[in-house]
Amino acid sequence: MPSREPTDIRDKGTITHKDVLGLNFIRKPSPYYFRGHFREGLRSRIIQVLDPGEVRAETRGVMRAGIRRYPLALPLRMLRIFRKPISSLRDITDEIVNYQTIQKHLPSAYYAASSEFLVDYQKTDKREIVLCGLQAFVEGEALDPWNPEILESVRLYFHSQASRDHGDPETFAERKIDILQQHTRAFIQHLKKMVRIAQRLPDLAGVGNILYTAAATIHLVDINNISRISPSDDIPIDDKGYPACDKSIEALSLIEQGVLGHPVDLHEDLYRFFLNPERMQRVKEIEKAFHTRIAALGNYPRPQTGFT
């Protein structure tokens, strides 16, 4: 017999407008159109909140200068439904502390703000308290720390964005890279200050957790998986069994090296401890075990060589 489609929206393979309207905490009729986002994480389902008029223009097309065009409907907000049910007051407190840490140590220009709330999610046979968030949408490209040609990828993107009004594409791309490097340098400085003062760091390891835009700005969009930084010989893992703390520090170093274009200082306290070759090898073994165990990889890449 064919397998039945899961009734829990957190378990569905593809999320449709009808699925979202079927949620007991969504008002009906809704002034918005919903569809699943192409990028998913291990901890939440991400749903685009769209203007129905823009969706119609995307599917039916609009005439512009005698040509029918199909402009992509961009989200007004991103609805995030967390997979893990809230089981205690501690769960709520932890989420509040994590977001407040981001707010305190990162300028608002460097993260996608979110209004988070609890819902009484009614399924067919039971009810659960579930955390949701309405997050600002950032139109941008993934800043992939694991891409060894990260700066070249950025250059090609900006080169493709140049129009006749911008003059020489190479010059345009270099100007944009210079702006992005300024923002990235400030972004890194704020994150390192967060580590020093709050002993916490957001998840930088997932591809797509950091985006850069056509305006050459940089934004953290995964704001909920925050690691506690502790210089212990034990390698901490998150609730999914991923060594997010160590991998985020490694990702930070790769962004610093790849985007800013200079070697990182391996004598810096943070890097000296966490990028120790013996420790990184142990982290890699945990990473391999994680990928063996977790079928849905989310946006974490498989282990690869970092510094040599």
Secondary structure in CASP SS format (residue, H / E / C, confidence):
PFRMAT SS
TARGET T0000
AUTHOR 0000-0000-0000
METHOD secondary structure of the structure
MODEL  1
M C 1.00
P C 1.00
S C 1.00
R C 1.00
E C 1.00
P C 1.00
T C 1.00
D C 1.00
I H 1.00
R H 1.00
D H 1.00
K C 1.00
G C 1.00
T C 1.00
I C 1.00
T C 1.00
H H 1.00
K H 1.00
D H 1.00
V H 1.00
L H 1.00
G C 1.00
L C 1.00
N C 1.00
F C 1.00
I C 1.00
R C 1.00
K C 1.00
P C 1.00
S C 1.00
P C 1.00
Y C 1.00
Y E 1.00
F E 1.00
R E 1.00
G E 1.00
H C 1.00
F C 1.00
R C 1.00
E C 1.00
G C 1.00
L C 1.00
R C 1.00
S E 1.00
R E 1.00
I E 1.00
I E 1.00
Q E 1.00
V E 1.00
L E 1.00
D C 1.00
P H 1.00
G H 1.00
E H 1.00
V H 1.00
R H 1.00
A H 1.00
E H 1.00
T H 1.00
R H 1.00
G C 1.00
V E 1.00
M E 1.00
R E 1.00
A C 1.00
G C 1.00
I E 1.00
R E 1.00
R E 1.00
Y C 1.00
P C 1.00
L C 1.00
A C 1.00
L C 1.00
P C 1.00
L C 1.00
R E 1.00
M E 1.00
L E 1.00
R E 1.00
I E 1.00
F E 1.00
R E 1.00
K E 1.00
P E 1.00
I C 1.00
S C 1.00
S C 1.00
L H 1.00
R H 1.00
D H 1.00
I H 1.00
T H 1.00
D H 1.00
E H 1.00
I H 1.00
V H 1.00
N H 1.00
Y H 1.00
Q H 1.00
T H 1.00
I H 1.00
Q H 1.00
K H 1.00
H H 1.00
L C 1.00
P C 1.00
S H 1.00
A H 1.00
Y H 1.00
Y E 1.00
A C 1.00
A C 1.00
S E 1.00
S E 1.00
E E 1.00
F E 1.00
L E 1.00
V E 1.00
D E 1.00
Y E 1.00
Q E 1.00
K C 1.00
T C 1.00
D C 1.00
K C 1.00
R E 1.00
E E 1.00
I E 1.00
V E 1.00
L E 1.00
C E 1.00
G E 1.00
L E 1.00
Q E 1.00
A E 1.00
F C 1.00
V C 1.00
E C 1.00
G C 1.00
E E 1.00
A E 1.00
L C 1.00
D C 1.00
P C 1.00
W C 1.00
N C 1.00
P C 1.00
E C 1.00
I H 1.00
L H 1.00
E H 1.00
S H 1.00
V H 1.00
R H 1.00
L H 1.00
Y H 1.00
F H 1.00
H H 1.00
S H 1.00
Q H 1.00
A C 1.00
S C 1.00
R H 1.00
D H 1.00
H H 1.00
G C 1.00
D C 1.00
P H 1.00
E H 1.00
T H 1.00
F H 1.00
A H 1.00
E H 1.00
R H 1.00
K H 1.00
I H 1.00
D H 1.00
I H 1.00
L H 1.00
Q H 1.00
Q H 1.00
H H 1.00
T H 1.00
R H 1.00
A H 1.00
F H 1.00
I H 1.00
Q H 1.00
H H 1.00
L H 1.00
K H 1.00
K H 1.00
M H 1.00
V H 1.00
R H 1.00
I H 1.00
A H 1.00
Q C 1.00
R E 1.00
L E 1.00
P E 1.00
D C 1.00
L C 1.00
A C 1.00
G C 1.00
V C 1.00
G C 1.00
N C 1.00
I E 1.00
L E 1.00
Y E 1.00
T C 1.00
A C 1.00
A C 1.00
A C 1.00
T C 1.00
I E 1.00
H E 1.00
L E 1.00
V C 1.00
D C 1.00
I C 1.00
N C 1.00
N C 1.00
I E 1.00
S E 1.00
R E 1.00
I C 1.00
S C 1.00
P C 1.00
S C 1.00
D C 1.00
D C 1.00
I C 1.00
P C 1.00
I C 1.00
D C 1.00
D C 1.00
K C 1.00
G C 1.00
Y C 1.00
P C 1.00
A H 1.00
C H 1.00
D H 1.00
K H 1.00
S H 1.00
I H 1.00
E H 1.00
A H 1.00
L H 1.00
S H 1.00
L H 1.00
I H 1.00
E H 1.00
Q H 1.00
G H 1.00
V H 1.00
L H 1.00
G C 1.00
H C 1.00
P C 1.00
V C 1.00
D C 1.00
L C 1.00
H C 1.00
E C 1.00
D H 1.00
L H 1.00
Y H 1.00
R H 1.00
F H 1.00
F H 1.00
L C 1.00
N C 1.00
P H 1.00
E H 1.00
R H 1.00
M H 1.00
Q H 1.00
R H 1.00
V H 1.00
K H 1.00
E H 1.00
I H 1.00
E H 1.00
K H 1.00
A H 1.00
F H 1.00
H H 1.00
T H 1.00
R H 1.00
I C 1.00
A C 1.00
A C 1.00
L C 1.00
G C 1.00
N C 1.00
Y C 1.00
P C 1.00
R C 1.00
P C 1.00
Q C 1.00
T C 1.00
G C 1.00
F C 1.00
T C 1.00
END
